Amino acid sequence: MSGRQGGKAKPLKAPKKDKKEPDEEDVAFQQRKKQEEAALKAARDKAAKGGAPVGGGIKKSGKK
């Protein structure tokens, strides 16, 4: 009988990936991504600060 016949098999370890130097395209992409995220956050904060307009809501008809 073998020792590890039943149960979950132990997964093999993946080899470590070499860290490569980011090239100009990667740097530009990361910078553009940060700018878009900052703009989105600013727009979200501006929208949250506005709130509901005064006097809005459900309008009632004149009929009873």
All heavy atoms as TSV, in Angstrom:
chain	resi	resn	atom	element	x	y	z
A	1	MET	N	N	0.835	-1.194	0.000
A	1	MET	CA	C	0.000	0.000	0.000
A	1	MET	C	C	0.872	1.247	0.000
A	1	MET	O	O	1.856	1.313	0.714
A	1	MET	CB	C	-0.834	0.015	1.284
A	1	MET	CG	C	-2.063	-0.820	1.193
A	1	MET	SD	S	-3.270	-0.101	2.249
A	1	MET	CE	C	-3.540	-1.440	3.366
A	2	SER	N	N	0.478	2.230	-0.808
A	2	SER	CA	C	1.232	3.473	-0.831
A	2	SER	C	C	0.690	4.412	0.238
A	2	SER	O	O	-0.456	4.308	0.642
A	2	SER	CB	C	1.160	4.111	-2.215
A	2	SER	OG	O	-0.166	4.450	-2.503
A	3	GLY	N	N	1.501	5.359	0.660
A	3	GLY	CA	C	1.125	6.259	1.747
A	3	GLY	C	C	0.091	7.306	1.362
A	3	GLY	O	O	-0.729	7.687	2.169
A	4	ARG	N	N	0.086	7.765	0.127
A	4	ARG	CA	C	-0.821	8.848	-0.282
A	4	ARG	C	C	-1.791	8.364	-1.350
A	4	ARG	O	O	-1.888	8.938	-2.419
A	4	ARG	CB	C	-0.034	10.022	-0.834
A	4	ARG	CG	C	0.773	10.750	0.201
A	4	ARG	CD	C	1.337	12.016	-0.399
A	4	ARG	NE	N	0.278	12.906	-0.811
A	4	ARG	CZ	C	-0.102	13.981	-0.128
A	4	ARG	NH1	N	0.492	14.282	0.984
A	4	ARG	NH2	N	-1.068	14.742	-0.574
A	5	GLN	N	N	-2.508	7.329	-1.048
A	5	GLN	CA	C	-3.401	6.795	-2.055
A	5	GLN	C	C	-4.711	7.569	-2.122
A	5	GLN	O	O	-5.182	7.905	-3.198
A	5	GLN	CB	C	-3.686	5.329	-1.754
A	5	GLN	CG	C	-4.362	4.632	-2.899
A	5	GLN	CD	C	-4.335	3.134	-2.711
A	5	GLN	OE1	O	-3.795	2.645	-1.743
A	5	GLN	NE2	N	-4.925	2.421	-3.636
A	6	GLY	N	N	-5.312	7.864	-0.982
A	6	GLY	CA	C	-6.605	8.534	-0.982
A	6	GLY	C	C	-6.472	9.992	-0.598
A	6	GLY	O	O	-5.401	10.480	-0.275
A	7	GLY	N	N	-7.585	10.685	-0.654
A	7	GLY	CA	C	-7.601	12.085	-0.239
A	7	GLY	C	C	-7.197	13.010	-1.359
A	7	GLY	O	O	-7.031	12.627	-2.509
A	8	LYS	N	N	-7.037	14.258	-0.994
A	8	LYS	CA	C	-6.734	15.295	-1.972
A	8	LYS	C	C	-5.236	15.290	-2.278
A	8	LYS	O	O	-4.413	15.277	-1.371
A	8	LYS	CB	C	-7.152	16.643	-1.406
A	8	LYS	CG	C	-7.141	17.764	-2.386
A	8	LYS	CD	C	-7.742	19.012	-1.762
A	8	LYS	CE	C	-7.786	20.126	-2.766
A	8	LYS	NZ	N	-8.329	21.334	-2.169
A	9	ALA	N	N	-4.897	15.306	-3.545
A	9	ALA	CA	C	-3.493	15.321	-3.931
A	9	ALA	C	C	-2.907	16.697	-3.678
A	9	ALA	O	O	-3.572	17.721	-3.863
A	9	ALA	CB	C	-3.356	14.972	-5.404
A	10	LYS	N	N	-1.666	16.729	-3.249
A	10	LYS	CA	C	-0.997	17.990	-2.972
A	10	LYS	C	C	-0.617	18.652	-4.299
A	10	LYS	O	O	-0.004	18.008	-5.144
A	10	LYS	CB	C	0.258	17.727	-2.147
A	10	LYS	CG	C	0.940	18.967	-1.643
A	10	LYS	CD	C	2.068	18.616	-0.712
A	10	LYS	CE	C	2.707	19.867	-0.181
A	10	LYS	NZ	N	3.839	19.567	0.685
A	11	PRO	N	N	-1.006	19.921	-4.509
A	11	PRO	CA	C	-0.693	20.566	-5.783
A	11	PRO	C	C	0.792	20.845	-5.914
A	11	PRO	O	O	1.484	21.088	-4.921
A	11	PRO	CB	C	-1.488	21.863	-5.730
A	11	PRO	CG	C	-1.667	22.130	-4.282
A	11	PRO	CD	C	-1.734	20.785	-3.615
A	12	LEU	N	N	1.269	20.813	-7.135
A	12	LEU	CA	C	2.673	21.118	-7.382
A	12	LEU	C	C	2.883	22.626	-7.303
A	12	LEU	O	O	2.006	23.404	-7.664
A	12	LEU	CB	C	3.074	20.624	-8.769
A	12	LEU	CG	C	2.944	19.119	-8.984
A	12	LEU	CD1	C	3.213	18.794	-10.448
A	12	LEU	CD2	C	3.897	18.372	-8.097
A	13	LYS	N	N	4.049	23.019	-6.833
A	13	LYS	CA	C	4.353	24.441	-6.728
A	13	LYS	C	C	4.709	24.984	-8.107
A	13	LYS	O	O	5.436	24.360	-8.863
A	13	LYS	CB	C	5.526	24.682	-5.786
A	13	LYS	CG	C	5.193	24.502	-4.338
A	13	LYS	CD	C	6.349	24.957	-3.487
A	13	LYS	CE	C	5.990	24.871	-2.026
A	13	LYS	NZ	N	7.100	25.318	-1.189
A	14	ALA	N	N	4.177	26.155	-8.407
A	14	ALA	CA	C	4.503	26.816	-9.669
A	14	ALA	C	C	5.865	27.489	-9.529
A	14	ALA	O	O	6.201	27.997	-8.455
A	14	ALA	CB	C	3.447	27.844	-10.008
A	15	PRO	N	N	6.649	27.507	-10.576
A	15	PRO	CA	C	7.950	28.176	-10.486
A	15	PRO	C	C	7.771	29.681	-10.297
A	15	PRO	O	O	6.815	30.264	-10.793
A	15	PRO	CB	C	8.603	27.861	-11.832
A	15	PRO	CG	C	7.489	27.523	-12.738
A	15	PRO	CD	C	6.414	26.925	-11.873
A	16	LYS	N	N	8.690	30.282	-9.559
A	16	LYS	CA	C	8.606	31.720	-9.299
A	16	LYS	C	C	8.834	32.487	-10.590
A	16	LYS	O	O	9.684	32.134	-11.396
A	16	LYS	CB	C	9.644	32.139	-8.265
A	16	LYS	CG	C	9.354	31.629	-6.881
A	16	LYS	CD	C	10.339	32.178	-5.891
A	16	LYS	CE	C	10.007	31.683	-4.494
A	16	LYS	NZ	N	10.952	32.204	-3.509
A	17	LYS	N	N	8.057	33.563	-10.760
A	17	LYS	CA	C	8.199	34.384	-11.955
A	17	LYS	C	C	9.298	35.414	-11.719
A	17	LYS	O	O	9.403	35.993	-10.643
A	17	LYS	CB	C	6.886	35.098	-12.271
A	17	LYS	CG	C	5.776	34.150	-12.647
A	17	LYS	CD	C	4.515	34.901	-12.989
A	17	LYS	CE	C	3.413	33.937	-13.343
A	17	LYS	NZ	N	2.157	34.631	-13.643
A	18	ASP	N	N	10.093	35.619	-12.731
A	18	ASP	CA	C	11.150	36.623	-12.631
A	18	ASP	C	C	10.524	38.007	-12.705
A	18	ASP	O	O	9.657	38.259	-13.538
A	18	ASP	CB	C	12.152	36.469	-13.778
A	18	ASP	CG	C	12.898	35.134	-13.697
A	18	ASP	OD1	O	13.035	34.614	-12.574
A	18	ASP	OD2	O	13.333	34.633	-14.751
A	19	LYS	N	N	10.991	38.898	-11.829
A	19	LYS	CA	C	10.506	40.275	-11.884
A	19	LYS	C	C	11.236	40.969	-13.015
A	19	LYS	O	O	12.453	40.991	-13.069
A	19	LYS	CB	C	10.784	41.005	-10.570
A	19	LYS	CG	C	9.802	40.690	-9.494
A	19	LYS	CD	C	9.763	41.813	-8.489
A	19	LYS	CE	C	8.554	41.637	-7.605
A	19	LYS	NZ	N	8.328	42.800	-6.790
A	20	LYS	N	N	10.437	41.526	-13.929
A	20	LYS	CA	C	11.043	42.235	-15.047
A	20	LYS	C	C	10.895	43.730	-14.836
A	20	LYS	O	O	9.989	44.180	-14.138
A	20	LYS	CB	C	10.405	41.814	-16.362
A	20	LYS	CG	C	8.923	42.071	-16.440
A	20	LYS	CD	C	8.357	41.633	-17.769
A	20	LYS	CE	C	6.865	41.906	-17.791
A	20	LYS	NZ	N	6.271	41.544	-19.055
A	21	GLU	N	N	11.773	44.458	-15.444
A	21	GLU	CA	C	11.723	45.907	-15.346
A	21	GLU	C	C	10.531	46.402	-16.167
A	21	GLU	O	O	10.359	45.983	-17.312
A	21	GLU	CB	C	13.007	46.519	-15.898
A	21	GLU	CG	C	14.235	46.237	-15.049
A	21	GLU	CD	C	14.182	46.938	-13.710
A	21	GLU	OE1	O	13.725	48.098	-13.649
A	21	GLU	OE2	O	14.591	46.319	-12.712
A	22	PRO	N	N	9.707	47.287	-15.602
A	22	PRO	CA	C	8.570	47.798	-16.383
A	22	PRO	C	C	9.066	48.692	-17.521
A	22	PRO	O	O	9.903	49.566	-17.310
A	22	PRO	CB	C	7.762	48.595	-15.364
A	22	PRO	CG	C	8.719	48.928	-14.279
A	22	PRO	CD	C	9.747	47.828	-14.253
A	23	ASP	N	N	8.556	48.425	-18.706
A	23	ASP	CA	C	8.972	49.253	-19.834
A	23	ASP	C	C	8.103	50.508	-19.915
A	23	ASP	O	O	7.223	50.720	-19.085
A	23	ASP	CB	C	8.950	48.463	-21.147
A	23	ASP	CG	C	7.581	47.889	-21.444
A	23	ASP	OD1	O	6.684	48.015	-20.602
A	23	ASP	OD2	O	7.403	47.308	-22.537
A	24	GLU	N	N	8.361	51.338	-20.908
A	24	GLU	CA	C	7.691	52.637	-21.004
A	24	GLU	C	C	6.177	52.490	-21.152
A	24	GLU	O	O	5.418	53.281	-20.605
A	24	GLU	CB	C	8.265	53.416	-22.185
A	24	GLU	CG	C	9.716	53.794	-22.001
A	24	GLU	CD	C	10.308	54.401	-23.255
A	24	GLU	OE1	O	9.555	54.717	-24.185
A	24	GLU	OE2	O	11.532	54.566	-23.282
A	25	GLU	N	N	5.748	51.462	-21.886
A	25	GLU	CA	C	4.313	51.262	-22.078
A	25	GLU	C	C	3.621	50.926	-20.753
A	25	GLU	O	O	2.536	51.426	-20.477
A	25	GLU	CB	C	4.065	50.139	-23.086
A	25	GLU	CG	C	4.448	50.500	-24.504
A	25	GLU	CD	C	4.179	49.359	-25.468
A	25	GLU	OE1	O	3.458	48.420	-25.092
A	25	GLU	OE2	O	4.688	49.427	-26.597
A	26	ASP	N	N	4.265	50.072	-19.958
A	26	ASP	CA	C	3.684	49.704	-18.659
A	26	ASP	C	C	3.588	50.913	-17.744
A	26	ASP	O	O	2.583	51.112	-17.057
A	26	ASP	CB	C	4.516	48.608	-17.986
A	26	ASP	CG	C	4.376	47.266	-18.682
A	26	ASP	OD1	O	3.356	47.072	-19.385
A	26	ASP	OD2	O	5.269	46.414	-18.518
A	27	VAL	N	N	4.630	51.730	-17.730
A	27	VAL	CA	C	4.642	52.922	-16.882
A	27	VAL	C	C	3.537	53.882	-17.317
A	27	VAL	O	O	2.790	54.409	-16.487
A	27	VAL	CB	C	6.026	53.610	-16.931
A	27	VAL	CG1	C	5.986	54.942	-16.228
A	27	VAL	CG2	C	7.081	52.705	-16.315
A	28	ALA	N	N	3.407	54.073	-18.631
A	28	ALA	CA	C	2.382	54.980	-19.150
A	28	ALA	C	C	0.989	54.442	-18.830
A	28	ALA	O	O	0.091	55.198	-18.454
A	28	ALA	CB	C	2.552	55.153	-20.654
A	29	PHE	N	N	0.806	53.126	-18.958
A	29	PHE	CA	C	-0.491	52.514	-18.664
A	29	PHE	C	C	-0.853	52.680	-17.192
A	29	PHE	O	O	-1.977	53.044	-16.855
A	29	PHE	CB	C	-0.472	51.028	-19.038
A	29	PHE	CG	C	-1.719	50.301	-18.669
A	29	PHE	CD1	C	-2.886	50.499	-19.385
A	29	PHE	CD2	C	-1.747	49.430	-17.591
A	29	PHE	CE1	C	-4.050	49.837	-19.050
A	29	PHE	CE2	C	-2.893	48.769	-17.242
A	29	PHE	CZ	C	-4.060	48.972	-17.978
A	30	GLN	N	N	0.111	52.440	-16.305
A	30	GLN	CA	C	-0.139	52.580	-14.866
A	30	GLN	C	C	-0.488	54.024	-14.525
A	30	GLN	O	O	-1.388	54.282	-13.723
A	30	GLN	CB	C	1.089	52.137	-14.065
A	30	GLN	CG	C	1.361	50.653	-14.132
A	30	GLN	CD	C	0.308	49.837	-13.438
A	30	GLN	OE1	O	-0.388	50.308	-12.557
A	30	GLN	NE2	N	0.172	48.581	-13.853
A	31	GLN	N	N	0.211	54.977	-15.136
A	31	GLN	CA	C	-0.049	56.387	-14.863
A	31	GLN	C	C	-1.445	56.776	-15.357
A	31	GLN	O	O	-2.195	57.458	-14.660
A	31	GLN	CB	C	1.016	57.242	-15.540
A	31	GLN	CG	C	0.965	58.693	-15.139
A	31	GLN	CD	C	2.108	59.483	-15.751
A	31	GLN	OE1	O	2.799	58.998	-16.637
A	31	GLN	NE2	N	2.307	60.701	-15.288
A	32	ARG	N	N	-1.812	56.319	-16.564
A	32	ARG	CA	C	-3.133	56.621	-17.118
A	32	ARG	C	C	-4.231	56.002	-16.254
A	32	ARG	O	O	-5.267	56.610	-15.999
A	32	ARG	CB	C	-3.220	56.083	-18.548
A	32	ARG	CG	C	-4.445	56.526	-19.269
A	32	ARG	CD	C	-4.422	56.219	-20.764
A	32	ARG	NE	N	-3.278	55.510	-21.280
A	32	ARG	CZ	C	-3.312	54.222	-21.665
A	32	ARG	NH1	N	-4.407	53.530	-21.588
A	32	ARG	NH2	N	-2.227	53.654	-22.138
A	33	LYS	N	N	-3.979	54.793	-15.780
A	33	LYS	CA	C	-4.952	54.103	-14.923
A	33	LYS	C	C	-5.158	54.871	-13.618
A	33	LYS	O	O	-6.288	55.025	-13.144
A	33	LYS	CB	C	-4.449	52.685	-14.642
A	33	LYS	CG	C	-5.448	51.784	-13.984
A	33	LYS	CD	C	-4.878	50.391	-13.891
A	33	LYS	CE	C	-5.792	49.472	-13.122
A	33	LYS	NZ	N	-5.207	48.145	-12.928
A	34	LYS	N	N	-4.074	55.378	-13.035
A	34	LYS	CA	C	-4.182	56.164	-11.798
A	34	LYS	C	C	-4.977	57.438	-12.022
A	34	LYS	O	O	-5.800	57.828	-11.196
A	34	LYS	CB	C	-2.781	56.518	-11.281
A	34	LYS	CG	C	-2.240	55.567	-10.266
A	34	LYS	CD	C	-0.954	56.093	-9.676
A	34	LYS	CE	C	-0.300	55.026	-8.835
A	34	LYS	NZ	N	0.997	55.445	-8.327
A	35	GLN	N	N	-4.723	58.107	-13.150
A	35	GLN	CA	C	-5.435	59.345	-13.449
A	35	GLN	C	C	-6.925	59.087	-13.637
A	35	GLN	O	O	-7.759	59.844	-13.141
A	35	GLN	CB	C	-4.860	59.997	-14.710
A	35	GLN	CG	C	-3.496	60.600	-14.494
A	35	GLN	CD	C	-2.900	61.137	-15.777
A	35	GLN	OE1	O	-3.372	60.854	-16.863
A	35	GLN	NE2	N	-1.819	61.911	-15.640
A	36	GLU	N	N	-7.269	58.009	-14.346
A	36	GLU	CA	C	-8.686	57.682	-14.560
A	36	GLU	C	C	-9.361	57.358	-13.231
A	36	GLU	O	O	-10.499	57.762	-12.989
A	36	GLU	CB	C	-8.816	56.504	-15.516
A	36	GLU	CG	C	-8.480	56.859	-16.946
A	36	GLU	CD	C	-8.526	55.658	-17.863
A	36	GLU	OE1	O	-8.860	54.550	-17.394
A	36	GLU	OE2	O	-8.227	55.828	-19.064
A	37	GLU	N	N	-8.654	56.634	-12.371
A	37	GLU	CA	C	-9.214	56.280	-11.067
A	37	GLU	C	C	-9.435	57.531	-10.219
A	37	GLU	O	O	-10.464	57.664	-9.547
A	37	GLU	CB	C	-8.259	55.315	-10.358
A	37	GLU	CG	C	-8.825	54.713	-9.110
A	37	GLU	CD	C	-7.894	53.667	-8.495
A	37	GLU	OE1	O	-7.286	52.891	-9.250
A	37	GLU	OE2	O	-7.779	53.653	-7.255
A	38	ALA	N	N	-8.491	58.467	-10.260
A	38	ALA	CA	C	-8.629	59.703	-9.497
A	38	ALA	C	C	-9.804	60.529	-10.023
A	38	ALA	O	O	-10.577	61.099	-9.243
A	38	ALA	CB	C	-7.332	60.511	-9.565
A	39	ALA	N	N	-9.954	60.591	-11.351
A	39	ALA	CA	C	-11.065	61.343	-11.935
A	39	ALA	C	C	-12.400	60.708	-11.567
A	39	ALA	O	O	-13.372	61.402	-11.259
A	39	ALA	CB	C	-10.903	61.410	-13.450
A	40	LEU	N	N	-12.455	59.380	-11.579
A	40	LEU	CA	C	-13.683	58.679	-11.219
A	40	LEU	C	C	-14.032	58.920	-9.757
A	40	LEU	O	O	-15.189	59.162	-9.418
A	40	LEU	CB	C	-13.511	57.180	-11.484
A	40	LEU	CG	C	-14.712	56.301	-11.226
A	40	LEU	CD1	C	-15.821	56.643	-12.205
A	40	LEU	CD2	C	-14.352	54.838	-11.349
A	41	LYS	N	N	-13.012	58.913	-8.897
A	41	LYS	CA	C	-13.258	59.155	-7.476
A	41	LYS	C	C	-13.754	60.582	-7.245
A	41	LYS	O	O	-14.676	60.815	-6.458
A	41	LYS	CB	C	-11.983	58.916	-6.672
A	41	LYS	CG	C	-12.194	59.039	-5.192
A	41	LYS	CD	C	-10.929	58.807	-4.404
A	41	LYS	CE	C	-11.229	58.961	-2.934
A	41	LYS	NZ	N	-10.076	59.286	-2.153
A	42	ALA	N	N	-13.164	61.539	-7.951
A	42	ALA	CA	C	-13.588	62.935	-7.815
A	42	ALA	C	C	-15.033	63.101	-8.277
A	42	ALA	O	O	-15.825	63.781	-7.622
A	42	ALA	CB	C	-12.661	63.844	-8.617
A	43	ALA	N	N	-15.387	62.458	-9.378
A	43	ALA	CA	C	-16.757	62.549	-9.876
A	43	ALA	C	C	-17.736	61.891	-8.903
A	43	ALA	O	O	-18.835	62.397	-8.669
A	43	ALA	CB	C	-16.862	61.884	-11.242
A	44	ARG	N	N	-17.320	60.786	-8.317
A	44	ARG	CA	C	-18.174	60.087	-7.351
A	44	ARG	C	C	-18.383	60.946	-6.101
A	44	ARG	O	O	-19.499	61.047	-5.582
A	44	ARG	CB	C	-17.525	58.754	-6.966
A	44	ARG	CG	C	-18.434	57.851	-6.189
A	44	ARG	CD	C	-17.779	56.536	-5.828
A	44	ARG	NE	N	-17.264	55.836	-6.987
A	44	ARG	CZ	C	-16.045	55.302	-7.060
A	44	ARG	NH1	N	-15.203	55.393	-6.047
A	44	ARG	NH2	N	-15.655	54.660	-8.141
A	45	ASP	N	N	-17.321	61.590	-5.622
A	45	ASP	CA	C	-17.440	62.461	-4.444
A	45	ASP	C	C	-18.341	63.662	-4.745
A	45	ASP	O	O	-19.160	64.059	-3.921
A	45	ASP	CB	C	-16.065	62.948	-3.996
A	45	ASP	CG	C	-15.224	61.825	-3.402
A	45	ASP	OD1	O	-15.803	60.770	-3.059
A	45	ASP	OD2	O	-13.999	62.003	-3.293
A	46	LYS	N	N	-18.181	64.217	-5.938
A	46	LYS	CA	C	-18.994	65.372	-6.325
A	46	LYS	C	C	-20.464	64.987	-6.414
A	46	LYS	O	O	-21.341	65.734	-5.970
A	46	LYS	CB	C	-18.508	65.908	-7.664
A	46	LYS	CG	C	-19.180	67.180	-8.095
A	46	LYS	CD	C	-18.586	67.675	-9.392
A	46	LYS	CE	C	-19.282	68.937	-9.853
A	46	LYS	NZ	N	-18.761	69.402	-11.146
A	47	ALA	N	N	-20.747	63.808	-6.940
A	47	ALA	CA	C	-22.127	63.349	-7.067
A	47	ALA	C	C	-22.725	63.044	-5.696
A	47	ALA	O	O	-23.904	63.341	-5.442
A	47	ALA	CB	C	-22.181	62.108	-7.944
A	48	ALA	N	N	-21.939	62.504	-4.794
A	48	ALA	CA	C	-22.442	62.170	-3.463
A	48	ALA	C	C	-22.697	63.435	-2.647
A	48	ALA	O	O	-23.618	63.481	-1.825
A	48	ALA	CB	C	-21.449	61.275	-2.738
A	49	LYS	N	N	-21.891	64.468	-2.883
A	49	LYS	CA	C	-22.041	65.705	-2.120
A	49	LYS	C	C	-23.308	66.453	-2.523
A	49	LYS	O	O	-23.925	67.128	-1.711
A	49	LYS	CB	C	-20.816	66.596	-2.348
A	49	LYS	CG	C	-20.802	67.801	-1.443
A	49	LYS	CD	C	-19.564	68.656	-1.484
A	49	LYS	CE	C	-18.732	68.619	-2.713
A	49	LYS	NZ	N	-17.690	69.640	-2.735
A	50	GLY	N	N	-23.719	66.330	-3.784
A	50	GLY	CA	C	-24.863	67.071	-4.284
A	50	GLY	C	C	-26.154	66.700	-3.578
A	50	GLY	O	O	-26.934	67.564	-3.204
A	51	GLY	N	N	-26.428	65.423	-3.392
A	51	GLY	CA	C	-27.659	64.999	-2.745
A	51	GLY	C	C	-28.870	65.190	-3.634
A	51	GLY	O	O	-28.760	65.523	-4.809
A	52	ALA	N	N	-30.057	65.024	-3.070
A	52	ALA	CA	C	-31.296	65.175	-3.822
A	52	ALA	C	C	-31.633	66.651	-3.961
A	52	ALA	O	O	-31.402	67.433	-3.035
A	52	ALA	CB	C	-32.426	64.448	-3.122
A	53	PRO	N	N	-32.183	67.060	-5.083
A	53	PRO	CA	C	-32.563	68.458	-5.236
A	53	PRO	C	C	-33.739	68.792	-4.313
A	53	PRO	O	O	-34.613	67.972	-4.071
A	53	PRO	CB	C	-32.959	68.573	-6.711
A	53	PRO	CG	C	-33.242	67.185	-7.149
A	53	PRO	CD	C	-32.413	66.282	-6.289
A	54	VAL	N	N	-33.764	70.023	-3.837
A	54	VAL	CA	C	-34.803	70.457	-2.913
A	54	VAL	C	C	-36.100	70.636	-3.690
A	54	VAL	O	O	-36.110	71.198	-4.773
A	54	VAL	CB	C	-34.401	71.781	-2.225
A	54	VAL	CG1	C	-35.507	72.254	-1.303
A	54	VAL	CG2	C	-33.095	71.603	-1.467
A	55	GLY	N	N	-37.201	70.152	-3.129
A	55	GLY	CA	C	-38.493	70.303	-3.766
A	55	GLY	C	C	-38.783	69.214	-4.771
A	55	GLY	O	O	-39.805	69.253	-5.443
A	56	GLY	N	N	-37.918	68.267	-4.904
A	56	GLY	CA	C	-38.137	67.183	-5.845
A	56	GLY	C	C	-38.974	66.088	-5.208
A	56	GLY	O	O	-39.712	66.309	-4.261
A	57	GLY	N	N	-38.896	64.911	-5.714
A	57	GLY	CA	C	-39.628	63.797	-5.146
A	57	GLY	C	C	-40.852	63.476	-5.966
A	57	GLY	O	O	-40.993	63.875	-7.119
A	58	ILE	N	N	-41.805	62.774	-5.351
A	58	ILE	CA	C	-43.020	62.352	-6.048
A	58	ILE	C	C	-43.974	63.529	-6.148
A	58	ILE	O	O	-44.300	64.161	-5.150
A	58	ILE	CB	C	-43.694	61.173	-5.310
A	58	ILE	CG1	C	-42.728	60.003	-5.229
A	58	ILE	CG2	C	-44.981	60.787	-5.986
A	58	ILE	CD1	C	-43.210	58.865	-4.379
A	59	LYS	N	N	-44.416	63.790	-7.368
A	59	LYS	CA	C	-45.372	64.888	-7.561
A	59	LYS	C	C	-46.775	64.332	-7.485
A	59	LYS	O	O	-47.081	63.308	-8.085
A	59	LYS	CB	C	-45.136	65.556	-8.906
A	59	LYS	CG	C	-43.817	66.277	-8.967
A	59	LYS	CD	C	-43.698	67.079	-10.235
A	59	LYS	CE	C	-42.381	67.834	-10.244
A	59	LYS	NZ	N	-42.246	68.638	-11.437
A	60	LYS	N	N	-47.604	64.994	-6.754
A	60	LYS	CA	C	-49.006	64.554	-6.579
A	60	LYS	C	C	-49.868	65.259	-7.619
A	60	LYS	O	O	-49.661	66.413	-7.941
A	60	LYS	CB	C	-49.496	64.882	-5.183
A	60	LYS	CG	C	-48.728	64.178	-4.099
A	60	LYS	CD	C	-49.267	64.533	-2.742
A	60	LYS	CE	C	-48.471	63.845	-1.661
A	60	LYS	NZ	N	-48.926	64.210	-0.339
A	61	SER	N	N	-50.843	64.528	-8.085
A	61	SER	CA	C	-51.766	65.151	-9.029
A	61	SER	C	C	-52.830	65.924	-8.237
A	61	SER	O	O	-53.020	65.720	-7.051
A	61	SER	CB	C	-52.434	64.078	-9.897
A	61	SER	OG	O	-53.243	63.258	-9.092
A	62	GLY	N	N	-53.540	66.777	-8.898
A	62	GLY	CA	C	-54.549	67.590	-8.254
A	62	GLY	C	C	-55.847	66.816	-7.978
A	62	GLY	O	O	-56.714	67.260	-7.236
A	63	LYS	N	N	-55.977	65.628	-8.551
A	63	LYS	CA	C	-57.199	64.851	-8.383
A	63	LYS	C	C	-57.228	64.168	-7.017
A	63	LYS	O	O	-56.192	63.826	-6.474
A	63	LYS	CB	C	-57.339	63.801	-9.463
A	63	LYS	CG	C	-57.442	64.388	-10.849
A	63	LYS	CD	C	-57.542	63.291	-11.874
A	63	LYS	CE	C	-57.574	63.855	-13.276
A	63	LYS	NZ	N	-57.608	62.805	-14.284
A	64	LYS	N	N	-58.441	63.940	-6.528
A	64	LYS	CA	C	-58.586	63.201	-5.268
A	64	LYS	C	C	-59.432	61.991	-5.477
A	64	LYS	O	O	-60.258	61.858	-6.284
A	64	LYS	CB	C	-59.233	64.080	-4.206
A	64	LYS	CG	C	-58.290	65.106	-3.666
A	64	LYS	CD	C	-58.865	65.761	-2.437
A	64	LYS	CE	C	-57.876	66.733	-1.861
A	64	LYS	NZ	N	-58.356	67.353	-0.671
